[in-house]
């Protein structure tokens, strides 16, 4: 993975306009998310939001 495609995790200031919803993910992914969130000092919820933002911006549909 080159440095341009890496996801940089930064804490976000308090934002409004969020919606709650549930998803089901394998335990292995939850464990990885927890590890990354602890290392980055952000909540799992905030990390998932950051990752979803990144994925949406870098998504290509063929």
N, CA and C of each residue as an Amber inpcrd file, in Angstrom:
protein
   186
   0.8610000  -1.1740000   0.0000000   0.0000000   0.0000000   0.0000000
   0.9040000   1.2310000   0.0000000   0.7070000   2.1060000  -0.9480000
   1.5320000   3.3130000  -0.9720000   0.9840000   4.3340000   0.0230000
   1.8040000   5.3260000   0.3530000   1.4260000   6.2900000   1.3860000
   0.2080000   7.1230000   0.9970000  -0.0410000   7.2930000  -0.2890000
  -1.1970000   8.0800000  -0.7170000  -2.5030000   7.3700000  -0.4300000
  -2.4960000   6.0450000  -0.3460000  -3.7320000   5.3190000  -0.1240000
  -3.9510000   4.9620000   1.3380000  -3.0420000   5.3740000   2.2240000
  -3.2010000   5.0840000   3.6430000  -4.2360000   5.9950000   4.2690000
  -4.9300000   5.4560000   5.2370000  -5.9310000   6.2060000   5.9760000
  -5.2740000   6.8250000   7.1950000  -5.3150000   8.1340000   7.3070000
  -4.7620000   8.8370000   8.4560000  -5.9160000   9.1030000   9.4170000
  -5.7570000   8.6810000  10.6630000  -6.8280000   8.8000000  11.6500000
  -6.5290000   9.9760000  12.5710000  -7.4420000  10.9330000  12.5900000
  -7.3440000  12.0920000  13.4770000  -8.6540000  12.2240000  14.2260000
  -8.5690000  12.6740000  15.4560000  -9.7950000  12.9200000  16.2170000
 -10.5870000  14.0370000  15.5470000 -11.8860000  13.8660000  15.5190000
 -12.7580000  14.8860000  14.9500000 -13.3380000  15.7410000  16.0570000
 -13.5760000  16.9870000  15.7580000 -14.2660000  17.8630000  16.7070000
 -15.7160000  17.4090000  16.7770000 -16.4090000  17.7600000  17.8290000
 -17.8120000  17.3770000  17.9620000 -18.6210000  17.7800000  16.7450000
 -19.2390000  16.8090000  16.1280000 -20.0370000  17.0720000  14.9370000
 -21.4770000  16.6700000  15.2100000 -22.3950000  17.3150000  14.5300000
 -23.8070000  16.9860000  14.6720000 -24.3010000  16.3550000  13.3850000
 -25.5240000  15.8690000  13.4050000 -26.1290000  15.3170000  12.2090000
 -25.7920000  13.8510000  11.9870000 -25.6450000  13.1000000  13.0640000
 -25.3350000  11.6760000  12.9400000 -26.6050000  10.8430000  13.0160000
 -26.5480000   9.6490000  12.4510000 -27.6580000   8.7010000  12.5010000
 -27.1310000   7.3900000  13.0410000 -27.8590000   6.7860000  13.9540000
 -27.4890000   5.4780000  14.5000000 -28.0920000   4.3700000  13.6670000
 -27.3080000   3.3070000  13.4550000 -27.8270000   2.0950000  12.8370000
 -26.9440000   0.9310000  13.2400000 -27.4600000  -0.2750000  13.1180000
 -26.7220000  -1.4730000  13.5410000 -26.1810000  -2.2230000  12.3380000
 -25.0100000  -2.8200000  12.5300000 -24.4510000  -3.7100000  11.5190000
 -23.9160000  -4.9460000  12.2280000 -23.7720000  -6.0190000  11.5000000
 -23.1900000  -7.2500000  12.0350000 -21.8430000  -7.4420000  11.3620000
 -20.8080000  -7.6340000  12.1680000 -19.4670000  -7.8620000  11.6440000
 -18.8330000  -9.0270000  12.3900000 -17.9350000  -9.7440000  11.7290000
 -17.2630000 -10.8690000  12.3890000 -16.4390000 -10.3950000  13.5910000
 -16.3240000 -11.2520000  14.5980000 -15.5540000 -10.9350000  15.8080000
 -14.1260000 -10.5120000  15.4770000 -13.5240000 -11.1390000  14.4830000
 -12.1430000 -10.8170000  14.1100000 -12.0100000  -9.3450000  13.7000000
 -12.9880000  -8.8400000  12.9650000 -12.9640000  -7.4410000  12.5450000
 -13.1520000  -6.5230000  13.7490000 -14.0620000  -6.8930000  14.6510000
 -14.2750000  -6.0900000  15.8550000 -12.9820000  -6.0140000  16.6630000
 -12.2910000  -7.1350000  16.7960000 -11.0220000  -7.1460000  17.5300000
  -9.9850000  -6.2330000  16.8810000  -9.9230000  -6.2690000  15.5550000
  -8.9760000  -5.3980000  14.8370000  -9.3570000  -3.9280000  14.9940000
 -10.6500000  -3.6340000  14.9150000 -11.1160000  -2.2620000  15.1040000
 -10.7730000  -1.7650000  16.5010000 -10.9840000  -2.6130000  17.5070000
 -10.6730000  -2.2300000  18.8790000  -9.1810000  -1.9520000  19.0490000
  -8.3550000  -2.7780000  18.4350000  -6.9070000  -2.5850000  18.5260000
  -6.4990000  -1.2500000  17.8940000  -7.0160000  -0.9760000  16.7040000
  -6.6750000   0.2690000  16.0080000  -7.2050000   1.4740000  16.7850000
  -8.4320000   1.3810000  17.2890000  -9.0110000   2.5180000  18.0130000
  -8.2240000   2.8260000  19.2790000  -7.7290000   1.7990000  19.9490000
  -6.9100000   2.0310000  21.1430000  -5.5880000   2.6900000  20.7690000
  -4.9580000   2.1980000  19.7200000  -3.6780000   2.7870000  19.2850000
  -3.8420000   4.2330000  18.8360000  -4.9770000   4.5400000  18.1870000
  -5.2200000   5.8840000  17.6550000  -5.8850000   6.8030000  18.6860000
  -6.2660000   6.2360000  19.8310000  -6.9280000   6.9960000  20.8920000
  -8.2240000   7.6520000  20.4130000  -9.0230000   6.8670000  19.6840000
 -10.3570000   7.2880000  19.2620000 -11.3200000   6.1600000  19.6030000
 -12.5900000   6.4760000  19.7010000 -13.5730000   5.4300000  19.9860000
 -13.7480000   4.5250000  18.7680000 -14.2420000   3.3250000  19.0020000
 -14.5230000   2.4160000  17.8860000 -15.5200000   3.0600000  16.9330000
 -16.5380000   3.7180000  17.4790000 -17.5440000   4.3760000  16.6560000
 -16.9200000   5.4450000  15.7580000 -16.0520000   6.2790000  16.3440000
 -15.4000000   7.3260000  15.5720000 -14.5020000   6.7260000  14.4980000
 -13.7900000   5.6570000  14.8460000 -12.9150000   4.9830000  13.8840000
 -13.7160000   4.4450000  12.7020000 -14.8280000   3.7950000  12.9790000
 -15.6600000   3.2430000  11.9050000 -16.1720000   4.3700000  11.0080000
 -16.5720000   5.4800000  11.5970000 -17.0370000   6.6260000  10.8150000
 -15.9310000   7.1560000   9.9070000 -14.7140000   7.2670000  10.4440000
 -13.5700000   7.7260000   9.6540000 -13.2950000   6.7530000   8.5120000
 -13.3370000   5.4660000   8.8180000 -13.0640000   4.4480000   7.7970000
 -14.1380000   4.4390000   6.7120000 -15.3830000   4.6160000   7.0980000
 -16.4600000   4.6650000   6.1060000 -16.3030000   5.8870000   5.2010000
 -15.9780000   7.0350000   5.7890000 -15.7200000   8.2440000   4.9910000
 -14.6430000   7.9800000   3.9470000 -13.5510000   7.3810000   4.3930000
 -12.4240000   7.0770000   3.5080000 -12.8510000   6.1160000   2.3970000
 -13.5720000   5.0570000   2.7770000 -14.0030000   4.0610000   1.7910000
 -14.9280000   4.6780000   0.7420000 -15.8260000   5.5340000   1.1780000
 -16.7500000   6.1770000   0.2410000 -15.9940000   7.0640000  -0.7400000
 -15.0280000   7.8200000  -0.2380000 -14.2470000   8.7120000  -1.0940000
 -13.3510000   7.9570000  -2.0750000 -12.9650000   6.7480000  -1.7290000
 -12.0460000   5.9800000  -2.5690000 -12.7060000   4.7900000  -3.2590000
 -14.0210000   4.7740000  -3.2580000 -14.7770000   3.6800000  -3.8550000
 -14.8510000   3.8380000  -5.3690000 -14.6610000   2.7390000  -6.0620000
 -14.7990000   2.7380000  -7.5170000 -15.7400000   1.5970000  -7.9000000
 -16.7900000   1.9110000  -8.6120000 -17.7570000   0.9080000  -9.0330000
 -17.5230000   0.6180000 -10.5060000 -17.3510000  -0.6450000 -10.8170000
 -17.0940000  -1.0490000 -12.2150000 -18.2560000  -1.8600000 -12.7390000
